[in-house]
Amino acid sequence: MKTIHLSEVRDRIKDLVQKANFELQDDVLAVITSMEKVEESPAALAVFEQMKQNADVAREERLGLCQDTGLAVFFVELGEDVELDKNDGIQSLKHAIEEGARLGYQEGYLRKSVVEDPIRRKNTGDNTPVFIHWELEPGETFKITFIAKGGGAENMSAIRMFAPAAGQEGIEDFVVETAERGGSNPCPPIIVGVGVGGNFEYSALLAKKALLRRPLGSHNSDPFYAEMEKRLLERINKLGIGPQGMGGRCTALAVHVESFPCHIASMPAAVNIQCHSHRVLSFEM
């Protein structure tokens, strides 16, 4: 049986949230570089250059890639044969994650973006509570994935309950409409996570999972959904919104689609939008 020390989890989380916010990841840079080769708009090319310069400054100066350092969202894959060592006053894995995020955001001078009540709007002051999704796995798996979700991108996300008769065409039109409605608000070029199936709440979770389950720009292992991803990316990039809404060929860097079984009478679909910084990072123990 594997033993995980919760104080170590806390410390790893503290470093994780800072690194994700300070360092643009290699897969994102690679897709931006490939997009530059097909972009023709001078304004769009200038924006790409500014994005790369911004990434260099953020990494070197340990500054946030964006002033909106996001809600802290975690996906935890926890093996059934993992033992949690409660030490240093940390009484649960949830406590370790929350404390690590709190310390990471405070020590990294990352913006605190959480209000304690959705209507009265008082800031909690430490970017907690965080959002944790738990997945129990067999064996000794222990993996935590962090994604920072900024308000501009998250606000442009959407969910719709389709009748099965809407078919593939209905789903694809919905995805493109969502990207078009977002315009420049989610700081394009965007990454588009699509969840198809499940039920009302699971389709939304699936769309968020689609943003972090595989490297940026890779395709679904099912050829049917891989072709859908390619088709959607082409359609979204023909919208002409372009980087930061300045026009051009590159409105999206990638589209990732994930699916799940659903009820015979329904076909839920959700779209979760991510900004070009795509702050996603994982660790395993």
N, C-alpha and C positions, 0 to 999 in steps of 0.2 A: 504494500500500500504506500502510495506517495504522500509525503507530508509537505504541506504548504504553510509557510510562516506568514501570518497576516501582516506583520510589520513590514515584511519584504514586499508584499503586494501593495501596501500603502505607498512605499517608496518608489516602486516601479510605476504606479499610477501617476504620482507626482511628476516624474520625469516624462512619462508618456504624453500627458496633456500639453506640456510645454514644447516638447519636440514636434508634436503634430502641428502646433500653432506656429512654430518658428521655421519649420523646414518643409518646403514644397517637395513632395516625393518624386522619385525618379520616373515612375510610370506616368505621372502627370506631365513632367517636363518633356518626356519622350513624345507624348501625343501632341503637345503644343508645338514642338519642333516639326513634327510631321505635318501638322495643319498649316504651318507657315509656308510650306512648300507649295500648297495649292491655293493659298489665299492671294487675291489680286488687289484687294482694296488697300490703298496706302494708309488710310486711317486705322484699319484693322491690324495691319502689320505693325504700325506704331504702338498700338495697344499691346500686342504680343511682346514687343520689345520691353515695354514698361512693366509687364507682368514678370518677365525674367529678371529685370533689374530689381524690382520689388522683392523677388525671391532671394536674390543675392544679399540685399541689405538686411532682410529679416533673418537670414541664417547667420550672417556675420555679426549683427548687432543684437541678436536674441530679442527680436521684436515680433509682434504678431503679424502674420501675413496680411491680416485684415483687422481693422479696428473692432469689428464684430467677431469676437472670439468664441461665440456660439454657446448653445446649450451643450452640456457634456452628456453624451449618450454612450452607453456601454453595452456590449453584447458579451455575455459570460458563458463559456462552454465549460461545464464542470463535470468531471468524471465521477462516477459512483464509488470508485475506489480511492478517492482523494480524501485525506484527513486534513482538517484545518486546525493549525496550532494557534490558539488564541493567546497572544502575548502582547506585552507593552500596553495593556489596557484596551486592546481592540477586541471587541466581543463577537464580531461577526464579519463575514466577507463583505456584506453591504456597508458596514461601518468602515472597513479598510478602504473600499473604493471611494466612498464619499469623502473620507478624510484626506485621501491622496489627491483627489480632484480639488478639494478646498485649498490645500497647501500649494498645489501646482499653480492654480490660478492666482493665488495671493503672491507667492514668491516670484512668479513669472510676470507680474504686473499685467495680467491679462484681464480684459474688461469683464466686469460682473454683470451678467445679462438676465438674471432670474429675479422675478418679482414674486412675493410670497402669496399674493392673491391676484387673480386675473383681472378683477375689476378695480380694486383699490390701489394696486400698482406700487406698493412699497417694495423697494429692492431688498433682497436678503443679505446683500453685502459680501457674499463669498462664492457666488455662482452655484450654490446648492439650493435645493436638492438636485441630484443628478438623476438621470433616467437609465434604468438598468433592465435589460432583457435577459432572462435566464434560460439556458438550455442544458438539461441534464443528459449526460452522455455516458456510455459504458466505459469501463476501464479507468485509466489514470490521466485522462485529458484535463488540462487546465490552460485555457486560452482566454484572454480578454482583448477585445477589439474596441477601440475608441473612435468615435466620429464626432467632430464639432459641427453643429448645425446652426448656421447663422439665420437670423430672422428673415432676411431678404429672400433667401432660397426656400426656406421652409414655408413661408407664407404663400408661395406660388404653387405649392403641392396640392393635390386634389384626389378625391375618391369618388367613384360612381358605381352604383349597383345596376348592372345591365341585366336584361333578360337574355337567355341563351341565344335568341334569334338575332341579337346584334352582331354576333359572330366576330371573326377576326378583324373585319373591316371596321366595325364599331369601336373595338378596342384601340386600333391603330389611329383612327381619327381622333379619339379622345386624348391620346398621348400627344399628338401633334397640336391639337387645340390648346392643351394645357401649356405646352412650351410657348406657343404663340401668344397666349394671354399673358404669360409672365413677362414677355418683352425683355427690357433691360434690367428689370427689378432684381432677378437672382444673380446678377453679375456674370453674364455669359462671357465665354463659352461654358455652357453648363454640362453637368453629368446628369443623365436621366435614369432614375431607377424605376422600374415598372414591376408591379406585383399583380399577377392574374390568378384568380381563384381563391380558395379558402372561404372565409366569410368576411363580414364587414370589417372587423378590426384586424383580422390576420392579413388581408390583402394589403393594408397600409404598412403593417410590419414587414411583409414580404418585399414591398417596394423599397423600404429602407435597407433591408438586408441585401437587396440587389446592388446597392452602392458599395458594399464592402466585402462581398463574398469572393471576388476574383480581381485580378489586376485590371486596371483601367484599360478599356478597349478590347479585352479578350471576349470571346463569344460563348454563349450558352452551349453546353455539350450536346443538347438536342438540336439537330440541324433545322428543325421547324422553327424553333425560337431564335436560333442563330440568324436565320434569314430575316425574321421579323426585326431583330436588332439592326441589321444592316439597312433594311428598308426604312425604318423609323429614323435612323441617323441621317440618311440621305434626305428624307422629307423635311426634317427639322432644319437641316443646314440650307435647304432651299428657301426658308422663310426670309432670309436676308437680314435678320436682326444683327448678327455679327458680334464680335467681341465688345463687351460693354455697351451694346446697342448702337455701335457706330457704323453698322452695315458691313456686309461682306459674306463670304462663303461659310464661315465657321461659327455657327450659333451653338453647337454642341460638340463636346469632345468625345462623348461616348453615350450609348444607350445600352443598359443592361436589363434584361427581362428575366424574371423568375416566376415559376408557376407552381400551383398546388391544387390537389383535388378540391372539388366544391359540390354544393347541392345541385340536384338535377334541375331545379327551378330557377337557379340564379347563376350569374357570372360576374362576381365582383372584380373591379380593377382599380388600382391606385397608382398614382405617379408621385414619386418623391424627388424633388429637384435638389441638386447640389451645385454650389458655386464652383468656379474654376479652380479655387485653391484646393478643394477636395481633401480636407484634413482628416485622413483616416490612417490609423496606426494600430498595430497589435503587438502583444508579447505572449510567450508561452513559458510555463515553468514546469 
